[in-house]
Amino acid sequence: MVALSCQFQPTIINSYLSTKRRPSSSIFCSAQPSQSNIKVIINGAAKEIGRAAVIAVTRARGMEVAGAVDSYLVGEDIGKVCDMEEPLEIPIMNDLTMVLGSISQSKATGVVVDFTEPTQVYDNVKQAIAFGMNSVVYVPRIKPDTISALSAFCEKASMVSTGVVLLHQPCPLDPFSFNKLQFQLLSTTRM
């Protein structure tokens, strides 16, 4: 993504009156890489839903895949795993902490989308918050005790949910990629 910055500078009419030349205007433009993309780490990236999330984030504006975590297919390029036209040059790692550390150093807005097992969610969210990242969690079969513990933990830390934006923005772009996925809006209030 590129940010385009333009300035329009009209010449003063007095110059026209004194020189009898038509006034001119100048437009100066410069293109710079956008630093405002949300850096997205997909935890559980090799799963079917994780691969669909990688494709959706890659196609969405304002977001970019910054990390892929899974214990399966470690070292493989996530773009190749997702059968994308070109590799993303992002290897699947099996260490969430290492990926969080590298992304948090870039000082960009980051979010971890977690598709792991219910037993791992609490620790993953704690790690993400410790690195200043937001979390979006989708885990079927998560226990009510874990939800309560996460709610209590998140009340102590300032956590902003970007899940609705993350998952709903790509849907209109490519509805055919989502024919096997089911999205559920979950309330962020206490249960």
Secondary structure as UniProt FT lines:
FT   STRAND          2..10
FT   HELIX           13..19
FT   STRAND          25..33
FT   STRAND          38..43
FT   TURN            44..46
FT   HELIX           48..59
FT   TURN            61..62
FT   STRAND          63..69
FT   TURN            74..75
FT   HELIX           78..81
FT   TURN            82..83
FT   STRAND          91..93
FT   HELIX           96..104
FT   TURN            105..107
FT   STRAND          110..114
FT   HELIX           118..130
FT   TURN            131..132
FT   STRAND          134..137
FT   TURN            140..141
FT   HELIX           144..156
FT   HELIX           163..168
FT   TURN            171..173
FT   HELIX           175..178
FT   TURN            179..180
//
